[in-house]
């Protein structure tokens, strides 16, 4: 047994799809190793708690019991493609466990991987978290994610996932398939394009939150992680366009009528590492002015609306 401290940076993260919810496959040879940018402190062992109270003469704390143990993790990955057209990125299983379907289009010269939001038939994964010789397996993982895209910075996706609790054990490094992952490129004029209603807006920031509601259900005879709702949204900052170039005010006014915008953000120029997000029905609101470099900018919120009863509030495409 080593007396060396556990190194924070020594980490391997892998995932494997579950054929049956909450059941980790016994064969982990198909586990996919995920390229992680950073990891944040999260809940190895957390849950709902109650105190065992008693009336007594003296003061003092009471025993606390965890009534529904679970585990959560926060993982940041590069916002980039696999490097090969038609091949999913290394974190594809994380997208799939966040209520998104995966479609691989193998049309010659137009190969792409498409992720759509779904409200049923949601998949789950087992997350394998190997930290410097100690392994925690998280079955039944589902979650939510956000994307950050600030100009002159590397974009990234951050996943916040929750799974069923299992006690960590001492275990050798996980053997798995290292998924292909291209290097991310900074958000700038050379690498990125932003379009609002066919207008090439001068974007400064564009953040996105899939807005999944993730709950831990712990009942007699049942335990599971469920996604029970989704409210996709975002925030946007662009250089203020002159009205005769692009009149944004009908888009943010809602007191008489609601006029939706069609927005797309394409990042990357090399096939296999082009990532596109499409917002077909974005409602803009909360317009505020700001000063950047002495130039007026507009900050606003985006509420991403579904296509009636058929989801479709956004689409993520890897080309």
HELIX and SHEET records of a PDB file:
HELIX    1   1 UNK A   92  UNK A   96  1                                   5    
HELIX    2   2 UNK A  249  UNK A  252  1                                   4    
SHEET    1   A 8 UNK A  38  UNK A  40  0                                        
SHEET    2   A 8 UNK A  63  UNK A  78 -1                                        
SHEET    3   A 8 UNK A 156  UNK A 164 -1                                        
SHEET    4   A 8 UNK A 134  UNK A 148 -1                                        
SHEET    5   A 8 UNK A 125  UNK A 131 -1                                        
SHEET    6   A 8 UNK A  11  UNK A  17 -1                                        
SHEET    7   A 8 UNK A  32  UNK A  33 -1                                        
SHEET    8   A 8 UNK A 177  UNK A 178  1                                        
SHEET    1   B 3 UNK A  38  UNK A  40  0                                        
SHEET    2   B 3 UNK A  63  UNK A  78 -1                                        
SHEET    3   B 3 UNK A  46  UNK A  52 -1                                        
SHEET    1   C 5 UNK A  38  UNK A  40  0                                        
SHEET    2   C 5 UNK A  63  UNK A  78 -1                                        
SHEET    3   C 5 UNK A 156  UNK A 164 -1                                        
SHEET    4   C 5 UNK A 134  UNK A 148 -1                                        
SHEET    5   C 5 UNK A 169  UNK A 170 -1                                        
SHEET    1   D10 UNK A  38  UNK A  40  0                                        
SHEET    2   D10 UNK A  63  UNK A  78 -1                                        
SHEET    3   D10 UNK A 156  UNK A 164 -1                                        
SHEET    4   D10 UNK A 134  UNK A 148 -1                                        
SHEET    5   D10 UNK A 203  UNK A 209 -1                                        
SHEET    6   D10 UNK A 233  UNK A 239 -1                                        
SHEET    7   D10 UNK A 295  UNK A 304 -1                                        
SHEET    8   D10 UNK A 275  UNK A 292 -1                                        
SHEET    9   D10 UNK A 261  UNK A 267 -1                                        
SHEET   10   D10 UNK A 192  UNK A 196 -1                                        
SHEET    1   E11 UNK A  38  UNK A  40  0                                        
SHEET    2   E11 UNK A  63  UNK A  78 -1                                        
SHEET    3   E11 UNK A 156  UNK A 164 -1                                        
SHEET    4   E11 UNK A 134  UNK A 148 -1                                        
SHEET    5   E11 UNK A 203  UNK A 209 -1                                        
SHEET    6   E11 UNK A 233  UNK A 239 -1                                        
SHEET    7   E11 UNK A 295  UNK A 304 -1                                        
SHEET    8   E11 UNK A 275  UNK A 292 -1                                        
SHEET    9   E11 UNK A 315  UNK A 318 -1                                        
SHEET   10   E11 UNK A 112  UNK A 117 -1                                        
SHEET   11   E11 UNK A 100  UNK A 105 -1                                        
SHEET    1   F 2 UNK A 212  UNK A 219  0                                        
SHEET    2   F 2 UNK A 222  UNK A 230 -1                                        
END                                                                             
